[in-house]
């Protein structure tokens, strides 16, 4: 996905905005899964 986002893939330049959204979505989903959910569970677990 990175070559498409950087517009280095020949013929795929038109998909660059879609690829930006996909990369950002993967990053946000990963951060939420690895940081937010465990912290939320720890705070509201009641232990």
Rosetta blueprint (number, residue, H / E / L):
1 X L
2 X H
3 X H
4 X H
5 X H
6 X L
7 X L
8 X L
9 X L
10 X L
11 X L
12 X L
13 X H
14 X H
15 X H
16 X H
17 X H
18 X H
19 X H
20 X H
21 X H
22 X H
23 X H
24 X H
25 X H
26 X H
27 X H
28 X H
29 X H
30 X H
31 X H
32 X H
33 X H
34 X H
35 X H
36 X H
37 X H
38 X H
39 X H
40 X H
41 X H
42 X H
43 X H
44 X H
45 X L
46 X L
47 X L
